[in-house]
Amino acid sequence: MGQIRTNAAAALLGVAPNTLRSWEQRFGHPTPRRTEGGHRIFELSEIEALRHALFETGDVAAAIAIVAERGEGPATPGRLSIAFSDFDEQKADHVLEQSLSMRSLERTIEHVLLDAVQRLDERSAERCFASRYATGWLAAAKRVAPPASRPEGVMIFEAGERGAGSASEGADLDALHAQALELMLRRIGLRTLSLTSTLPQERVGNALRALRPSALVLAGSGCEMTSLGKLVHVARQVCGELTIYDFRGAVPDSGGSTVPRLGQSPIEAVAELRQQLLEGSSQRKERLPVLTALPA
């Protein structure tokens, strides 16, 4: 993750840990975050930027001024987490814009935005703010994505209502990963539609007929198996045989399921779906997976 503790940061800077703490109190820099155990954690990039500035100036006040003028170093999930902890939308916007100047949209989403949200305490106001910010940011990115250019469609059933809160640990993060997956699939030309898995089965027929998906992705570990089984049953009634995928643990890994797993990462999931739907569909027609772990 590019993070180090106080002793390691002090060693890189060639000072004592107490000196580093005094700089934090006097200058407000470098800026650590705290672990659940109360330990200070520094972004390695921030320490490296300060180390280079100290080498140039030999004076801590001047070095910190230079770092402030040049920026806080590369856009990192740690910097974005700090912006979320400050409830500062403008600072968060700045970090993400800086990341987009160096990374693709996909890598900015996965390695900066989602990582930053995950670092925050799950039941904190900071995490709630970050999740809502990320939801809005991803929605805005989807609105400016190019229209679908492929006939294949992917229906995503995600666990629970996005942003509505859930007793399931990581539910907000699962929802954000599902939202990121939908955006990334749209960007490779696939038609997409994302719905909550809590919808009654009789209410999804029109959506299925409109999209006619080639694949169904069950996303998030908070999905109820009974609800998923009913949704899959309706999907196959409407669309015929179609491939079912698991994303982020929607289907328990009991050993009896043949549902392909897309893993935890949206970039990894998109790569797999691209290969299966756009590059290898003709080779897989003879052995579509059966959802043996779900009730009919």
VONUSE-373874 format. One line per 10 residues: number of its first residue (from 0); for each residue x, y, z of N, C-alpha, C. Coordinates in steps of 0.02 Angstrom, whole numbers. Atoms other than C-alpha are relative to their C-alpha. Example, Ala and Ser with C-alpha at 12.3 -4.5 7.8 and 13.67 -1.06 7.14 Angstrom:
0) 45/-59/0/615/-225/390/45/60/0  -42/-59/-3/684/-53/357/-39/55/37
***
This chain:
0) 41/-60/0/0/0/0/43/63/0  -41/-59/-2/153/117/13/-6/39/64  8/-33/-64/131/153/198/54/-25/49  -51/18/-49/261/155/338/-16/31/67  11/-25/-67/261/182/525/51/54/18  -40/-58/-21/343/323/623/74/-14/-2  -71/15/-3/511/239/653/31/-5/-70  -26/8/69/532/193/469/1/68/-35  3/-66/32/479/367/412/57/44/26  -54/-40/-29/600/449/533/68/-22/-26
10) -63/26/26/741/336/473/12/24/-71  -8/-25/68/709/385/292/20/73/-2  -14/-72/-1/717/568/339/64/16/39  -61/-10/-37/870/544/448/-9/39/65  14/-36/-62/789/611/607/-27/-50/51  29/42/-52/727/541/772/-76/0/-5  74/1/2/544/487/787/-31/59/37  27/-58/-36/516/626/915/4/63/-42  -7/-58/45/579/753/788/-57/0/-51  54/6/50/454/689/661/-67/21/31
20) 62/-19/-34/314/708/789/-3/75/12  -1/-72/-12/369/885/828/-14/38/-65  16/-32/64/363/929/642/-75/-3/-13  72/7/9/186/863/636/-38/52/41  34/-48/-44/136/973/784/13/72/-21  -19/-69/16/230/1128/726/-22/22/-69  12/-19/69/207/1125/538/-62/-33/-31  56/37/29/62/1005/513/21/-44/-57  -27/41/55/173/901/399/62/-37/24  45/42/40/200/760/362/-62/-20/39
30) 65/14/-31/21/707/395/-13/-75/4  13/72/-6/-5/532/465/-75/-14/8  65/23/-23/-163/433/488/13/-51/55  -9/47/-56/-191/319/636/-35/-66/-14  31/66/5/-225/134/637/-49/-8/58  47/13/-54/-358/58/748/36/-6/67  -39/5/-61/-220/26/875/33/64/21  -27/-65/-18/-172/210/877/69/15/-28  -66/-11/28/-9/193/778/-4/48/-59  -3/-46/57/40/330/657/24/-37/-62
40) -19/29/65/50/277/474/9/57/-49  -14/-53/49/131/387/342/0/-28/-70  -5/18/70/116/382/154/74/5/-21  -70/1/20/285/332/84/15/55/-50  -11/-53/50/264/453/-62/8/68/32  -4/-64/-35/238/598/59/68/8/34  -65/-2/-33/394/553/157/57/9/-50  -51/-6/52/496/533/-2/3/72/-27  1/-69/24/439/705/-64/34/47/49  -31/-42/-51/491/783/101/75/-13/4
50) -71/18/-2/657/690/100/39/36/-56  -33/-34/56/700/759/-73/5/75/13  0/-72/-14/652/935/-20/51/18/54  -49/-11/-52/758/921/137/71/-3/-27  -66/6/31/906/867/32/18/63/-38  -12/-61/39/885/1021/-76/13/61/44  -2/-61/-41/865/1147/65/40/-6/64  -32/8/-65/935/1075/224/-38/31/57  41/-34/-51/797/1166/319/-71/-27/-3  65/32/1/635/1085/372/-56/47/-20
60) 53/-47/18/527/1242/359/-1/13/-74  -4/-13/72/590/1278/184/-20/-62/-40  18/62/35/571/1095/134/-75/-10/-1  73/8/-3/391/1089/192/-34/51/-45  28/-51/45/356/1251/98/6/-22/-73  -10/24/68/429/1174/-60/-50/-55/-16  48/55/11/324/1017/-40/-70/27/-9  67/-30/7/169/1124/-16/-8/34/-67  4/-35/65/210/1226/-172/-4/-49/-58  -1/49/54/245/1074/-279/-61/-46/2
70) 55/47/-9/95/981/-213/20/-52/52  -12/48/-54/81/841/-88/27/-66/-25  -25/62/28/161/714/-201/-53/-32/-44  47/33/45/75/589/-314/-67/-15/34  67/15/-26/-111/557/-294/0/-71/26  -1/65/-31/-126/412/-173/-66/-11/37  60/13/-41/-269/325/-81/6/31/69  -9/-31/-65/-192/391/80/-19/74/-1  19/-71/5/-209/572/23/-75/7/-8  73/-4/8/-387/539/-32/-36/-16/65
80) 30/16/-65/-427/458/136/3/60/47  -6/-59/-42/-363/614/223/-52/52/-21  52/-46/24/-477/721/113/-69/-21/25  64/25/-26/-623/610/161/-5/11/76  1/-10/-73/-574/621/345/-11/73/18  12/-72/-11/-578/811/328/-68/21/-27  65/-14/32/-748/800/240/7/56/-52  -18/-53/46/-669/904/103/-9/-25/-72  15/22/68/-749/875/-68/49/29/-51  -46/-31/47/-636/999/-157/68/-33/1
90) -65/35/-6/-479/915/-91/-5/-69/-32  9/66/31/-549/745/-144/-2/6/-76  2/-12/72/-588/813/-317/71/11/-28  -68/-15/23/-410/878/-331/43/-62/-3  -40/62/-1/-331/711/-283/-19/-44/-59  21/43/55/-436/616/-410/17/30/-68  -20/-31/63/-404/743/-548/75/-9/-12  -72/11/7/-218/728/-513/14/-72/-19  -9/70/17/-231/539/-519/-17/-14/-73  20/10/70/-321/546/-687/51/27/-49
100) -53/-26/44/-176/646/-757/58/-50/-6  -55/48/-1/-61/499/-717/-23/-72/-14  25/68/5/-173/345/-722/-62/-1/-44  63/9/35/-317/276/-823/-58/9/49  59/-6/-43/-493/300/-758/-8/-64/41  9/64/-35/-500/115/-714/48/-7/60  -49/6/-54/-340/120/-611/-11/53/54  17/-51/-50/-392/282/-527/-56/-25/45  56/25/-38/-555/201/-474/23/-55/49  -17/58/-41/-479/39/-411/55/14/51
110) -59/-7/-42/-312/94/-340/1/63/42  2/-61/-40/-358/265/-272/-68/7/35  66/-13/-29/-546/289/-248/-24/-56/46  26/55/-40/-600/117/-188/47/-17/59  -48/14/-53/-441/91/-88/-7/52/56  7/-53/-51/-465/259/0/-62/-10/43  61/13/-38/-643/217/50/10/-59/48  -10/60/-41/-590/46/115/43/14/61  -45/-15/-56/-458/123/229/-36/31/60  36/-35/-54/-588/217/332/-40/-49/42
120) 39/43/-45/-674/142/483/-71/-8/-25  62/18/35/-828/53/422/-63/35/26  61/-29/-29/-955/130/541/10/73/19  -15/-70/-17/-883/306/546/-36/47/-46  28/-53/43/-954/468/479/44/11/-61  -47/-9/55/-797/481/372/-13/-51/-55  13/52/50/-836/315/287/-66/12/-35  64/-16/30/-1016/366/258/8/55/-52  -12/-56/46/-960/530/179/38/-25/-62  -40/25/55/-829/440/73/-41/-43/-48
130) 41/44/42/-953/310/11/-49/39/-42  47/-41/38/-1080/440/-39/36/42/-54  -40/-37/49/-946/544/-124/18/-45/-59  -21/46/52/-882/392/-219/-59/-21/-45  60/17/39/-1059/344/-272/-16/54/-51  14/-55/45/-1087/516/-346/53/8/-54  -54/-7/47/-916/521/-428/-4/-53/-55  7/54/49/-942/352/-513/-60/11/-45  59/-14/40/-1116/402/-569/14/54/-52  -17/-53/47/-1047/560/-649/44/-27/-56
140) -43/30/51/-913/459/-739/-40/-43/-48  42/42/44/-1046/340/-805/-40/43/-48  40/-43/44/-1149/485/-874/39/24/-61  -40/-24/56/-1004/539/-985/34/-57/-37  -29/58/35/-955/362/-1038/-32/-5/-69  29/7/68/-979/325/-1224/-56/-51/0  54/49/4/-1135/231/-1276/25/-69/-19  -20/69/14/-1130/43/-1293/10/-10/-75  -15/13/70/-1053/-18/-1454/-3/-75/-18  2/72/10/-1076/-207/-1432/-71/-25/11
150) 67/27/-12/-1234/-315/-1439/-6/-36/66  3/38/-63/-1186/-413/-1282/-20/46/58  21/-37/-59/-1267/-358/-1120/17/-37/63  -15/29/-66/-1224/-387/-937/-48/30/51  44/-21/-54/-1354/-379/-799/36/-13/66  -32/6/-66/-1285/-347/-624/-54/4/53  43/-2/-59/-1387/-392/-471/45/10/61  -43/-14/-56/-1303/-310/-323/-37/-6/67  29/12/-66/-1331/-340/-138/-28/63/30  32/-55/-35/-1456/-220/-63/-4/64/-40
160) 7/-65/31/-1498/-41/-104/65/39/7  -61/-38/-2/-1347/65/-150/-9/60/45  0/-58/-44/-1312/189/-11/-53/-1/53  54/1/-49/-1460/134/95/22/-26/67  -25/28/-64/-1353/51/229/-19/-73/6  12/71/-8/-1341/-131/276/37/-25/61  -34/29/-58/-1298/-237/425/60/-41/-21  -55/41/24/-1180/-337/315/64/41/-2  -63/-36/2/-998/-288/339/24/7/-72  -26/-12/67/-925/-208/183/-54/9/-52
170) 54/-6/49/-1096/-186/101/9/61/-44  -8/-60/40/-1059/-9/48/58/-9/-49  -57/11/44/-891/-63/-24/-19/-47/-57  24/45/53/-972/-207/-119/-41/38/-51  41/-39/45/-1098/-86/-192/42/45/-44  -45/-43/39/-959/32/-247/38/-42/-52  -35/43/49/-865/-113/-329/-47/-20/-57  49/17/52/-1024/-163/-421/-12/59/-46  9/-60/40/-1049/16/-478/61/12/-45  -61/-7/39/-867/23/-535/2/-51/-57
180) 2/52/52/-888/-141/-629/-47/20/-57  47/-21/51/-1041/-74/-720/31/54/-45  -32/-54/38/-946/83/-772/54/-27/-47  -55/26/40/-794/-14/-833/-25/-43/-57  30/40/55/-902/-135/-933/-29/45/-54  27/-48/49/-989/12/-1014/57/28/-43  -56/-32/36/-819/83/-1062/33/-48/-50  -26/45/52/-773/-75/-1160/-54/-17/-51  50/6/52/-933/-61/-1259/-60/-44/15  55/45/-16/-1050/-182/-1170/-61/39/25
190) 62/-28/-29/-1231/-141/-1132/-6/-26/72  3/19/-71/-1256/-142/-944/-63/25/33  56/-22/-43/-1394/-130/-816/12/-29/69  -11/22/-68/-1375/-139/-627/-63/10/41  59/-2/-42/-1519/-180/-510/16/-30/68  -9/30/-66/-1534/-223/-327/-29/-70/2  23/69/-6/-1553/-406/-282/-63/-6/43  59/4/-43/-1695/-362/-163/-65/11/-38  61/-9/40/-1817/-329/-306/-40/-65/-2  40/60/8/-1964/-451/-313/10/-29/-70
200) -15/31/64/-1939/-577/-452/-49/19/-55  49/-18/51/-2100/-525/-539/10/70/-28  -10/-69/21/-2032/-347/-557/61/9/-45  -61/-7/39/-1875/-384/-658/-7/-23/-72  9/27/67/-1949/-461/-816/9/51/-54  -7/-52/51/-1962/-299/-912/72/22/-10  -71/-19/5/-1782/-253/-872/39/-53/-38  -35/53/34/-1722/-423/-930/-17/-2/-75  19/-1/71/-1822/-412/-1092/31/59/-36  -30/-58/31/-1752/-239/-1125/74/-10/-14
210) -73/9/8/-1570/-288/-1099/18/-63/-38  -17/65/28/-1573/-470/-1155/73/-17/13  -71/8/-16/-1410/-501/-1062/29/-66/-23  -38/61/15/-1279/-626/-1114/29/-30/64  -29/23/-63/-1217/-638/-935/-36/34/58  30/-26/-61/-1285/-613/-761/53/-1/54  -51/-5/-53/-1168/-551/-623/-36/11/67  26/-5/-68/-1217/-580/-441/55/31/42  -54/-39/-31/-1121/-450/-341/-13/15/73  4/-20/-70/-1089/-430/-157/-20/-57/46
220) 12/55/-46/-1087/-547/-8/-64/7/41  61/-10/-39/-1246/-472/66/-63/-25/-34  59/26/35/-1362/-554/-62/-29/-60/36  33/59/-29/-1490/-677/7/-6/-54/-54  -2/53/49/-1475/-845/-79/-69/-15/-29  67/13/25/-1663/-869/-92/-19/51/-53  15/-54/48/-1684/-701/-179/39/-9/-64  -41/10/59/-1540/-738/-296/-26/-58/-42  25/57/37/-1609/-907/-342/-63/17/-40  61/-21/35/-1777/-830/-388/15/45/-59
230) -19/-45/54/-1695/-693/-491/32/-38/-58  -31/40/52/-1589/-819/-585/-52/-41/-38  53/40/31/-1742/-927/-617/-39/43/-50  37/-46/45/-1836/-778/-692/43/18/-60  -45/-19/54/-1684/-727/-794/4/-54/-53  -5/54/49/-1673/-898/-874/-67/-13/-35  65/5/34/-1859/-902/-908/-6/52/-55  6/-55/48/-1848/-735/-999/52/-4/-55  -56/-5/47/-1677/-749/-1082/26/-67/-24  -28/65/18/-1648/-935/-1097/63/-13/40
240) -62/17/-35/-1481/-1010/-1047/48/59/-4  -50/-54/0/-1357/-875/-995/51/-14/55  -55/12/-46/-1193/-872/-902/-10/39/64  6/-32/-66/-1198/-834/-715/71/8/29  -65/-13/-31/-1047/-754/-629/-9/25/71  -2/-25/-68/-1005/-720/-448/53/56/4  -47/-54/-11/-923/-554/-401/0/19/74  -8/-18/-70/-859/-524/-225/-43/-42/48  28/47/-48/-933/-677/-143/-75/-3/6  73/5/-4/-1117/-673/-187/-22/-72/11
250) 17/71/-6/-1122/-863/-200/52/-32/46  -48/31/-46/-1043/-955/-51/41/-54/-35  -45/48/30/-893/-1059/-100/-3/-66/38  12/63/-36/-962/-1225/-38/34/-60/-33  -31/55/36/-869/-1330/-166/-46/-34/-49  47/32/45/-1029/-1382/-254/-23/44/-57  23/-46/51/-1055/-1229/-362/49/3/-58  -42/-8/60/-991/-1215/-540/-3/71/-26  4/-70/22/-1022/-1027/-548/70/29/-4  -66/-31/5/-865/-941/-614/4/61/45
260) -10/-56/-45/-793/-815/-491/44/52/-33  -37/-55/30/-736/-646/-551/49/32/48  -48/-27/-48/-636/-611/-393/-27/62/35  17/-57/-41/-634/-453/-289/10/67/-37  -21/-61/34/-566/-325/-414/-42/13/-62  38/-15/61/-672/-235/-546/43/-5/-63  -43/6/59/-523/-226/-665/9/-73/-19  -7/72/12/-495/-413/-648/-65/-29/-28  65/24/22/-682/-445/-670/-14/20/-72  11/-24/68/-690/-340/-828/43/-39/-49
270) -45/38/44/-540/-431/-902/-28/-70/-13  29/67/7/-624/-599/-870/-62/2/-44  62/-5/39/-791/-544/-941/15/18/-73  -19/-18/68/-707/-466/-1092/22/-63/-38  -24/61/32/-621/-631/-1129/-57/-48/-15  54/48/8/-777/-735/-1103/-53/23/-50  56/-25/41/-904/-623/-1191/22/24/-69  -20/-31/63/-803/-537/-1326/52/-42/-38  -54/37/33/-658/-655/-1362/-10/-75/-2  4/72/-3/-704/-830/-1309/-70/-28/3
280) 69/23/-7/-893/-841/-1320/-14/-62/-42  14/57/44/-893/-963/-1465/28/-65/28  -31/60/-28/-780/-1083/-1369/-36/-26/62  32/19/-63/-892/-1086/-1215/-73/-18/-8  71/12/9/-1063/-1114/-1291/-20/-71/21  17/70/-14/-1053/-1302/-1262/0/-16/74  -3/17/-72/-1022/-1291/-1073/-12/62/43  19/-56/-43/-1114/-1147/-991/-8/-25/72  4/22/-71/-1104/-1154/-799/-71/-5/25  65/9/-30/-1252/-1214/-699/3/25/72
290) -1/-29/-66/-1299/-1123/-539/-25/-51/51  21/56/-43/-1303/-1277/-429/-8/19/72  1/-19/-71/-1283/-1181/-266/-64/37/19  59/-40/-14/-1448/-1086/-281/-63/-41/-8  64/35/9/-1626/-1145/-257/-35/22/-63  37/-17/62/-1739/-1149/-409/-57/47/16
***
